[in-house]
Amino acid sequence: MYLAVKDVETRPDYQLLLTFENGVKKIFDMMPYLETGIFRELKDPDLFNSVKVSFDTIAWDNEADLDPEFLYENGTEL
């Protein structure tokens, strides 16, 4: 099922609070991905905090992004 991200907020320890179009809120832990490819750049707190909703998902100022289905399936529901 495809669900768009409607809001994103950063949390301590490289976590994201995501709100999806169905109203579900999930925490997504970015820590495991910070040693991979373009996501390494997100160790910079200023860059990490640049995350925003872009189209139906999230993206950072360095053009890194994640699939909304991946975020939904791998996030922890609140």
C-alpha positions in Angstrom: 0.0 0.0 0.0 1.4 3.4 -1.0 1.1 6.1 1.6 2.5 9.6 1.2 4.4 11.3 3.9 2.6 14.5 5.0 5.0 15.8 7.8 8.5 15.1 9.1 10.2 16.2 12.3 13.7 15.4 13.4 14.3 13.8 16.8 17.4 13.2 18.9 19.8 10.4 17.8 19.1 10.7 14.1 15.4 9.7 14.4 12.6 11.1 12.3 8.9 11.5 13.3 6.9 10.8 10.2 3.2 11.5 9.7 1.5 9.7 6.8 -1.6 10.6 4.9 -3.7 8.0 6.8 -2.8 9.8 10.1 -0.4 7.1 11.3 2.7 8.5 13.0 6.0 6.5 13.0 9.5 6.9 14.2 12.2 6.0 11.7 15.7 5.4 12.9 18.3 6.7 10.4 21.3 5.6 12.5 21.7 2.2 10.6 21.9 4.1 7.3 24.5 6.7 8.2 27.4 4.5 6.9 25.9 4.0 3.5 26.4 6.1 0.4 25.0 9.6 0.3 23.5 9.1 3.8 27.0 9.4 5.3 26.6 13.2 4.8 23.6 13.2 7.1 26.0 12.7 10.1 26.3 16.5 9.9 23.5 17.7 12.2 22.7 20.8 10.1 22.3 18.7 7.0 20.2 16.0 8.9 17.9 18.8 10.2 17.4 20.0 6.6 14.9 17.2 6.0 11.6 18.2 4.5 8.6 16.7 2.8 9.2 16.5 -1.0 6.4 15.3 -3.2 5.2 12.2 -1.3 8.3 11.4 0.7 11.2 13.1 2.5 14.4 14.6 1.1 17.5 16.5 2.4 19.4 19.4 1.0 22.1 17.0 -0.3 19.3 15.4 -2.5 19.2 12.2 -0.5 15.7 10.8 -0.2 13.9 7.6 0.9 10.9 5.8 -0.6 7.7 6.4 1.4 6.8 2.7 1.3 10.2 1.9 2.8 9.7 4.5 5.6 6.2 3.1 6.3 7.2 -0.5 6.4 10.3 0.1 8.5 9.1 2.7 10.9 7.9 2.0 14.4 4.3 3.1 14.9 3.6 5.4 17.9 
